[in-house]
Amino acid sequence: MTKVIVQHHVADYDRWYPVFTEHESVRRQNGATGHSIGRVATDPNTILIVNDFKSLEGARAFAQDPSLPDVMHRAGVDGPPQVWIVEDAETKRY
Protein backbone atom coordinates (compact mmCIF):
# COMPACT_ATOMS: atom_id res chain seq x y z
CA MET A 1 0.00 0.00 0.00
CA THR A 2 1.11 3.56 -0.69
CA LYS A 3 0.70 6.32 1.86
CA VAL A 4 0.80 10.10 1.69
CA ILE A 5 1.90 11.35 5.10
CA VAL A 6 1.34 15.04 5.81
CA GLN A 7 2.41 17.00 8.85
CA HIS A 8 1.35 20.57 9.36
CA HIS A 9 0.33 23.09 11.97
CA VAL A 10 -3.11 24.69 11.96
CA ALA A 11 -4.50 27.74 13.71
CA ASP A 12 -7.44 25.75 15.09
CA TYR A 13 -8.13 22.01 14.74
CA ASP A 14 -11.89 22.53 14.97
CA ARG A 15 -11.72 24.91 11.99
CA TRP A 16 -9.38 22.60 10.05
CA TYR A 17 -11.31 19.34 10.44
CA PRO A 18 -14.51 20.22 8.49
CA VAL A 19 -12.44 21.46 5.53
CA PHE A 20 -10.35 18.27 5.63
CA THR A 21 -13.58 16.23 5.62
CA GLU A 22 -14.99 18.24 2.71
CA HIS A 23 -11.84 17.44 0.68
CA GLU A 24 -12.41 13.66 0.99
CA SER A 25 -13.91 13.51 -2.49
CA VAL A 26 -10.59 14.66 -4.00
CA ARG A 27 -8.69 12.05 -2.03
CA ARG A 28 -11.11 9.35 -3.21
CA GLN A 29 -10.89 10.54 -6.85
CA ASN A 30 -7.15 9.86 -6.65
CA GLY A 31 -7.58 6.39 -5.22
CA ALA A 32 -7.50 7.00 -1.47
CA THR A 33 -8.90 4.14 0.58
CA GLY A 34 -8.77 5.70 4.05
CA HIS A 35 -6.82 7.86 6.46
CA SER A 36 -5.82 8.34 10.06
CA ILE A 37 -5.24 11.61 11.89
CA GLY A 38 -2.93 12.13 14.84
CA ARG A 39 -2.47 15.22 16.99
CA VAL A 40 0.76 15.99 18.84
CA ALA A 41 0.12 15.59 22.57
CA THR A 42 1.91 18.82 23.51
CA ASP A 43 0.39 20.85 20.63
CA PRO A 44 -2.95 19.48 19.38
CA ASN A 45 -2.87 21.91 16.45
CA THR A 46 0.13 20.07 15.01
CA ILE A 47 -1.43 17.33 12.91
CA LEU A 48 -0.11 14.19 11.25
CA ILE A 49 -2.34 12.69 8.56
CA VAL A 50 -1.67 9.28 7.01
CA ASN A 51 -3.67 8.82 3.80
CA ASP A 52 -3.82 5.32 2.27
CA PHE A 53 -3.81 5.02 -1.54
CA LYS A 54 -4.29 2.13 -3.95
CA SER A 55 -1.30 3.15 -6.06
CA LEU A 56 1.81 5.29 -6.17
CA GLU A 57 0.37 7.15 -9.18
CA GLY A 58 -2.78 8.09 -7.25
CA ALA A 59 -0.75 9.22 -4.26
CA ARG A 60 1.41 11.43 -6.45
CA ALA A 61 -1.62 12.85 -8.24
CA PHE A 62 -3.22 13.73 -4.91
CA ALA A 63 -0.03 15.34 -3.57
CA GLN A 64 0.07 17.55 -6.69
CA ASP A 65 -3.66 18.32 -6.84
CA PRO A 66 -4.17 22.00 -7.68
CA SER A 67 -6.93 22.35 -5.08
CA LEU A 68 -4.59 21.72 -2.13
CA PRO A 69 -3.21 25.25 -1.62
CA ASP A 70 -6.70 26.79 -1.41
CA VAL A 71 -8.00 24.01 0.83
CA MET A 72 -5.07 24.37 3.21
CA HIS A 73 -5.53 28.14 3.32
CA ARG A 74 -9.27 27.85 4.06
CA ALA A 75 -8.55 25.25 6.74
CA GLY A 76 -6.13 27.53 8.56
CA VAL A 77 -2.88 25.70 7.85
CA ASP A 78 -0.39 28.30 9.06
CA GLY A 79 2.92 26.98 7.77
CA PRO A 80 4.35 24.89 4.98
CA PRO A 81 3.37 21.22 5.21
CA GLN A 82 5.86 18.39 5.26
CA VAL A 83 4.78 15.66 2.85
CA TRP A 84 6.14 12.16 2.33
CA ILE A 85 4.97 9.51 -0.11
CA VAL A 86 5.93 6.08 1.20
CA GLU A 87 5.39 2.44 0.34
CA ASP A 88 4.57 0.08 3.21
CA ALA A 89 7.53 -2.03 4.24
CA GLU A 90 5.69 -3.72 7.12
CA THR A 91 2.47 -3.29 9.04
CA LYS A 92 2.02 -5.12 12.34
CA ARG A 93 -0.62 -4.69 15.02
CA TYR A 94 -0.18 -5.62 18.68
C-alpha positions as CSV (number, residue, x, y, z in Angstrom):
1,M,0.0,0.0,0.0
2,T,1.1,3.6,-0.7
3,K,0.7,6.3,1.9
4,V,0.8,10.1,1.7
5,I,1.9,11.4,5.1
6,V,1.3,15.0,5.8
7,Q,2.4,17.0,8.9
8,H,1.3,20.6,9.4
9,H,0.3,23.1,12.0
10,V,-3.1,24.7,12.0
11,A,-4.5,27.7,13.7
12,D,-7.4,25.8,15.1
13,Y,-8.1,22.0,14.7
14,D,-11.9,22.5,15.0
15,R,-11.7,24.9,12.0
16,W,-9.4,22.6,10.0
17,Y,-11.3,19.3,10.4
18,P,-14.5,20.2,8.5
19,V,-12.4,21.5,5.5
20,F,-10.3,18.3,5.6
21,T,-13.6,16.2,5.6
22,E,-15.0,18.2,2.7
23,H,-11.8,17.4,0.7
24,E,-12.4,13.7,1.0
25,S,-13.9,13.5,-2.5
26,V,-10.6,14.7,-4.0
27,R,-8.7,12.0,-2.0
28,R,-11.1,9.4,-3.2
29,Q,-10.9,10.5,-6.8
30,N,-7.2,9.9,-6.7
31,G,-7.6,6.4,-5.2
32,A,-7.5,7.0,-1.5
33,T,-8.9,4.1,0.6
34,G,-8.8,5.7,4.0
35,H,-6.8,7.9,6.5
36,S,-5.8,8.3,10.1
37,I,-5.2,11.6,11.9
38,G,-2.9,12.1,14.8
39,R,-2.5,15.2,17.0
40,V,0.8,16.0,18.8
41,A,0.1,15.6,22.6
42,T,1.9,18.8,23.5
43,D,0.4,20.8,20.6
44,P,-3.0,19.5,19.4
45,N,-2.9,21.9,16.4
46,T,0.1,20.1,15.0
47,I,-1.4,17.3,12.9
48,L,-0.1,14.2,11.3
49,I,-2.3,12.7,8.6
50,V,-1.7,9.3,7.0
51,N,-3.7,8.8,3.8
52,D,-3.8,5.3,2.3
53,F,-3.8,5.0,-1.5
54,K,-4.3,2.1,-3.9
55,S,-1.3,3.1,-6.1
56,L,1.8,5.3,-6.2
57,E,0.4,7.1,-9.2
58,G,-2.8,8.1,-7.2
59,A,-0.7,9.2,-4.3
60,R,1.4,11.4,-6.5
61,A,-1.6,12.8,-8.2
62,F,-3.2,13.7,-4.9
63,A,0.0,15.3,-3.6
64,Q,0.1,17.5,-6.7
65,D,-3.7,18.3,-6.8
66,P,-4.2,22.0,-7.7
67,S,-6.9,22.4,-5.1
68,L,-4.6,21.7,-2.1
69,P,-3.2,25.2,-1.6
70,D,-6.7,26.8,-1.4
71,V,-8.0,24.0,0.8
72,M,-5.1,24.4,3.2
73,H,-5.5,28.1,3.3
74,R,-9.3,27.8,4.1
75,A,-8.5,25.3,6.7
76,G,-6.1,27.5,8.6
77,V,-2.9,25.7,7.8
78,D,-0.4,28.3,9.1
79,G,2.9,27.0,7.8
80,P,4.3,24.9,5.0
81,P,3.4,21.2,5.2
82,Q,5.9,18.4,5.3
83,V,4.8,15.7,2.8
84,W,6.1,12.2,2.3
85,I,5.0,9.5,-0.1
86,V,5.9,6.1,1.2
87,E,5.4,2.4,0.3
88,D,4.6,0.1,3.2
89,A,7.5,-2.0,4.2
90,E,5.7,-3.7,7.1
91,T,2.5,-3.3,9.0
92,K,2.0,-5.1,12.3
93,R,-0.6,-4.7,15.0
94,Y,-0.2,-5.6,18.7
